[in-house]
């Protein structure tokens, strides 16, 4: 009977730890969202600069 009680306590402790870990997952915050949007904008701007550079090179030929 004593082993059963210990097994139940161990199972409860493991369940509590797993539930705690599942609750630790953070959702994306506003700063992270803004950072992603900034990355996208900078990538688009870089592409536009590349296109402009290519047009200048073509015009120089």
N, C-alpha and C positions, 0 to 999 in steps of 0.2 A: 504493500500500500504506500510505503514511503517513496518508492521509485516513481509511482504514478504521479504523486504530488510534485516531485522534482521535474518530471517530464513536462507536466502542465506549466510549471513556472518557467521552464526554459522556452517552451513554445510561445508563451505569452511575451516573454522578453524579446524573442526574435521577431515576433509580430509587431511589437511596439517599435523596434529599431527599423524594420522595413517600412512601416507607416511613416516614421519620421523622415527617412530618406526620400520617400516618394513626395513628401510635402516640401522638400528643400528645392525642388526644381523651380527656378525663377523664370518668370515670363519676361519677354523682351521689354525693356524700359523705353521711355521716351528719348533718352540720350542715345541709346543704341539704334533706335529707329532713325533718328536725325543723322547719325553717323552713316548709316547705310544709304540714306537719301543723298547725303553729301558725296559719298563715294560714287554713286551713280551719276550725279551732276558733273563731277570732275572727270569721270570717264568720257562722258559725252563731250565736254569741253575739249578734252585732249584729242578726240576724234575730229572735231571741227578744226582744231589747229593743224592737225595733220593734213586734212583736206585742203585747207588754205595754203599750206606750204607746198603741196603738190601742184596746186593751180599756179602759184608763183613760179615754180620751177618750169612748168610747162610754158608759161608766158615768156619766160626768159630765153627759151630755146628758139 
